[in-house]
């Protein structure tokens, strides 16, 4: 099975040793500096914390013009593997770095965009510059769930049948279909857990596709959708 076939069938792809040690170290230095800045400012957790049990801090360094992350977003290898699974003419969104706070609840089960429009999805391109151990927060997915419809109701971190627990090593790249059910387990350490996500889009898919995320107990709107968005995006979460 080719990498493209695996992604189409299961909705995810794991590529180990995608980044070298030097690249990981450079990313970690920038991530640590940002987290220390937030710690000094006593920044609060993501405003989804109460509604959907997600204790995270989010940062978009590409939108801020951070040179290291802007360069990484254009990584030749990242473009090559994206082309393998999405084809020529794919688009990109900005970056999304998520820090799971120490002692927090991680990220609850969710889909990045409503699955009712099967052709409208984003591609998460998740880089891990540090080991994501079970203690720091594993990423848990349900392979093939990009074809199952909305994530079913239930507890935020309760297991779903068929789930797969991933603990990527430093340097790993994970490609994840935006309709795949996924969560991040709680961070049980005293240090932040992070991933670096350079989101991409299949050819012709608009940037507003991720304006609404689907959780087990509701939907969260992250931006104002344009008038031409499908009706599903205008439903009140």
N, C-alpha and C positions, 0 to 999 in steps of 0.2 A: 504494500500500500504506500503510495507517495504521500508526501507531507500535505499536499493539497487535498487528496482523497481523505486522509485522516481528519483534516479540519472540517471538510464538508460532512463527514459521517458523524463525528463526535462533538464538533463545535469548539475544539481546543487543540493546541499543539504546544509541546514542551521542547525547547531547544537548549540543551545545557552548554556551558562554556561559550556562550555567545559573546560575552564581554571578557576581556583580559583583566588580570589583577590590577594593572595600572588604571584602567578605565573605572573599575569598581572603586578604587581608592579615591580617585578624583571626584566621583559622584558622591561618595560618602562624606567627604570633607565639606562639599557644598550643602548637603542635606543636614549635616550636624550643625553647620553655621546657621542655617535657617531655623532649625528647631531651637537653638539657643536664643536666637532673636525673639522667637515667640515666647519662650519661657520667661525671658526678661520683661516682656510686655504683658505677661499674665493673660495671654490670649485664651479665649474660651473655646470649647470644642464645637464641632460642626453643629449647626442649628437643627439637624435631624436627630440629635442625641436623644431627646425625649420621645419624639413621635415614632421613630423606627429603630431605636436601640442601636445607634451607630455612634461610637465615640471616636471621632477622627478629626484631624486637621487637614485641610485641603490647600494646595498651592499650585499655581499655574506659572512656572518660571518662564516658559516660552512667551506667554503674553506680556510678561514683564521685560522681555528682551535679555534674559540672563544668557551670556555668551556660551557657557558650557552646555546648557540644556538645548539652546538653539542649534549648536553644532551636533549634539547627539541626536536630535530630531531628524537630521539629514544624514544619519549614518548609512553608508552604502549597503551594509549587510541588512539593515532594517528594511530598507526599500526593496531589496531583492526578495526577502522572504514574504513581505507583504504582497508583492507582485505575484508570488507563487500561489497565494490563497485567494486573492481578490482580483487578479488579472491586471492588465494595463489600464491606466487612467484612473487609478484610485485617488481619493482625496484625503486630506488630513484635517484634524481638528487641533486645538491647542493641547498642551500637556496637562496632565492631572497627576499630581503627586499626593498620595494619601499617607498621613502619619497616623497609625493606630496608637493612641496614647497609652502609656503604662497603666496597668490596672483597669483599663477600660473594657467595654463590651465588644470591641472589634466592629465588624460591619455585618449587619443582618442579611439574611437571604434577600436577594434582589435580582432584577434584570435591568440593564442600563436603559432600555427603551421598550415601549409597549410592543408585544409580539403579535398583535392582531394584523399588522401589516408585515407579512413575513419577509418581504424584500427590503424593508427599511430597518437597518441595524448598523451599529458601529463595530469596529474591531478594536479590542483592547490589545495593546502591545506592551506587556508588562515586563519591565526589567527589574531584576533584584540584585542590587549591588552588595547586599549582605545576605547571609543565610536567613531564610524565613523558617525558623524552627517551629515545632508545635507549640513550644512555650511562648515564643514571640508572636505567633499568629500564623497559622497555616491558611492557605487558600483552599476552599472546599468547593467543588463543582459537581454538577450532575451531568455526565457526558450524554450528549444527544438531546438534552432538554431544550435546545433551540427549536425543536420541532414539537414541543409538548404544550405550547400555549402559556398562559400566565402562571407564574409561580403559585402553588396552592396555598390556601390559608394555613396558619399554624404558628408555633412559637418562633421567635426570631432566629434562634440558633439550634432549634430541634433538627435532628438528622432527617434527611429525605432519602427514601429508598433509591439505591443506586449511586449514592454520592461517592466522590473520590477525593481523598485528602491529599493535598500536594504540599510538600515542604521544600521549595526550590532552593538550591545552593546558590551562593554568590556567583554572579555572572550569567544566570539563567534568564532566558527570554520565554515568556508564555504568551501565546496568542489566544485570545478568548472572544468568541462570538457574543455580541451584546445581548442576545436573547437567552443565553445559557444561564441557568440558575447558579448563583455563586454567593459565597459569604467569606468572611475572614474571621477566624476564631479569636477570642479575647487575647490580648497581650498580657501575659502573666509575669513579665519581667519589669524592671525599673527603667528600661530604655525604650525609646520610640521604635516602632516597627514601620518600615516604609516600602513602597513600591513606586516605580517611575513609569508612568503610562503615557505613551505617545499614541493617542487614538487616531485611527484611520477610518476611512469610509469607502465602501464599494463605489464603483463608478456610478454617478448620477444621484447618489444619496445625499440629501442636504444636511447642513450642519445642525439644524434644529432637531435632528433625530433623537438626541439625548436630552431634550428639554424635560421629559417626563420619565422618571424611573419607577419601576413596579416593585413593590414590597409585598410581603405576605399579608399585611393588614391595611394596604392602601397604596396610593400613588403620590409621589412627590414631584412638584413642579419646580424646576430650577431656573427657568427663564420664560419670558413671554414669547409664545409661539406666533409666527406670522399668520396672516389671514388664510393663506393657502395650505396650511397644515391640515392633515386629515382630521376628521371629527374626533377621533379617539384622543387626540392630543388636547382637546378643549374640554374634556370631562374634568369635573372637579374631583381631586383626589379624595 
